[in-house]
Amino acid sequence: MSWLQRIVVVAFLGLASAGGAWADPALDRRIGTLVSARAASSPSALALSVERAWLRQVYAPTNPGPVWFTPEGPRAAVAAALRELRAAADRGLAPEDYGIAALERQVEAANGRGLDPDAVAGADVALSATALQFLADLRYGRVPPQRVAPHYRTRAKDAAFVAELREAVARDDLGVLIAAAEPIFPHYARLKELLVRYRSLAAQPAAPALPPLASDRSKIVVGDTYPGVPALQARLVRLGDLDATPARPADDQYTETLADGLRRFQARHGLLPDGILGKDTLAALNVPIAARVGQIVLSLERLRWLPDLPAGPLIAINIPSFRLWAFADAPAGEDAALSMAVVVGRAMRNETPVFIGEMRYVEFSPYWNVPPSILRNELLPRIARDPAYLEREGMEIVGARSAAPMAVADIDAGIAALRSGDARLRQRPGPRNALGGVKFVLPNTMDIYLHATPERALFDRAQRDFSHGCIRVREPEALASFVLRGRPEWTPAEVEAAMTSGVNRTVSLTAPVPVVVFYTTAIVGVDGRAQFLRDVYGHDRKLLAELRAAGRVAP
C-alpha cells in the first residue's frame, strides 16, 4: 500500500486527529527528523533552542502531521505565505532573508512528485520555519534592541503566533496572524504607508543633485538668482512640498513661491523653516530617496521593539523629533490629545536613553537635587569662583542622608563637605529652579524624568539636544492636566497655582501612565506628511552595523 493510499484509508477510518493532521507514522517521523535537524541550520533571527521549541510546538505529538499540505496538495495558504514573503519589503523587511526561491522550489517538488513523503516533509517544515522567522521579525525586530540601546528594558512579548500558525494556515487566514504580530503603535502603520510611497519614488529615475552654492555666497534668499532653481522646483514638487502647477521662475530667480515650498521641506527635515537655501538645507535636499527609504526601514525596525500597549493613556517621546505626544488611548488608534516640543539630552555627552517607563506621580514646585556628575564637573568650580552663586540661584547644602539644610561655617567647609560626599546640593522651588514648576516622575535606575524649565527660548530651536539627559517639556501645565485628569480636583487653575506656589507637593496618579521614549529618524504626522530627522545620537549607524553582523539584509 502506497503512502498516499495509507493516508486515505486512515482518513476513511476516522483515525486522523480532529486538527486535521495526517495520521501517517512514516511522514510524521520524517517531519520529526527534520524539526530536530533544523537546529544545525537555524536562521540567525531565532536562537536555535527557540526555533526548535517553536517547531515542536507546531508539530506537537497530538497533531504532528503536515501544516501546509493536504492529501490533495498544497493548501491555499502556501501561495499566500509566499506572496507575503515576496512583499516583505513593504513591511520594512528584506525578502532575501527568507530564501523564497528555495521555498518555491521545495513546494513545486513536493507537488510535482505526487506528494512524495520526503518532499512534503521537507517543504512543510521549511515553510513553517520560515513563517515563524517572518512572524518573529515582525513581532520582535531582527536584532535585540540592547545591542543598540543598552539601557532598553521592557516586558517580554508573547509568541502567540506559534500556537496559532497551524489553525491560521488551515483557515487560509495568515493575513490576520501577520497583522497581529505587528506593533499597534500609531506611528507604525503610517510609516508602512510612507515606505510604499517612497519605494515608488526611489524606483523613478534619480534626480540630478542640486548645484552647490557659489564660493562667494553662503545662502540664497528671495530675489537671488541660483542656477539650480529649475531642479529645486522639480525636487520640491516631487516630494510634495510644492504644488505641481507653479510656472517656472524666469531667469533662475528664487521666488517667494519657492521659499514657501522650501519652508515646508525644512519643517519636515528638522531644519529652521526660514525659507533660506543654505548649506544644511542644500545637503538635506540632496539626500537620495533611497537613503530616505533606509531611514524608514530602520525606524520600522525600532518600533517593533516596543512592548504591547495596554488600553488607556500613553505618553510617547521621539528623541530625533524632539517631540512628545500624549494619547488618551493609543491602541484604539486615536490621534494624540497633546503634542509638544521637548528638549532632550545633549548628543555625545548626556544622551537621553531609549527606554520604557511608567509615570507614577507629579511633583509640584520641586526641589532639584543636583546629580553628582553635574555637581562635580560644573557647579563646584563655579561655586569656588563665585561664593554668592548659591544664594543667587536658591541653592542650599543639605546632609547626605537628610532633607534639612546644613549649617556650614564658611563656603570652603561647604565645598569640602560636597566633595567628600558628606553633603549634597539642591535648589529650592522657585522661578530659578532648573526643573521649573513641575516634575513628572517615572522611577528608573537612570534617574530620567520629565520636567518644566525656565529656559523657554530653547524650545524655539530646530535642534533641541541641550539637557543633561532628562526631558524638558514645553507645555508642562497641559501635560500635568492630562496625567491628572483622573483626579477632577486638579483643574488647570489648581495645576498652575501648585506650579507657582513654591511649596513642594507630590501628587500620585490614579493609575500609572506608560511612557515610551523611542528613537526613529523617520516619522509621519497625523497630516500624513513625512518627517526625516537627523540621526542625532548615531543610532541608525549602529543599527545598520548590527543588522549586517546578524547576517540580515540591511537597507
MOBEL-V866157 format. One record per run of one state. SS is the DSSP state (a for helix, b for strand, c for the rest). FROM is the first residue (numbers start at 1). TO is the last residue. If there is no record, write none. Layout:
# MOBEL-V866157
ss: (SS;SS)
from: (FROM;FROM)
to: (TO;TO)
This chain:
# MOBEL-V866157
ss: (c;a;c;a;c;a;c;a;c;b;c;b;c;a;c;a;c;a;c;a;c;a;c;a;c;a;c;a;c;a;c;b;c;b;c;a;c;a;b;c;a;c;b;c;a;c;a;c;b;c;b;c;a;c;b;c;b;c;b;c;a;c;a;c;b;c;b;c;a;c;b;c;b;c;b;c;a;c;b;c;b;c;a;c;a;c;b;c;b;c;b;c;a;c)
from: (1;3;13;25;41;48;59;61;64;69;71;73;75;76;87;88;92;95;99;100;113;117;141;145;148;160;171;174;182;186;204;220;221;225;226;229;239;250;253;254;256;269;277;278;279;286;289;304;314;319;323;328;330;333;338;346;355;365;368;370;372;386;389;393;395;400;405;406;411;421;423;428;438;442;450;452;456;461;465;468;471;474;476;484;492;501;505;519;522;525;530;533;539;550)
to: (2;12;24;40;47;58;60;63;68;70;72;74;75;86;87;91;94;98;99;112;116;140;144;147;159;170;173;181;185;203;219;220;224;225;228;238;249;252;253;255;268;276;277;278;285;288;303;313;318;322;327;329;332;337;345;354;364;367;369;371;385;388;392;394;399;404;405;410;420;422;427;437;441;449;451;455;460;464;467;470;473;475;483;491;500;504;518;521;524;529;532;538;549;555)
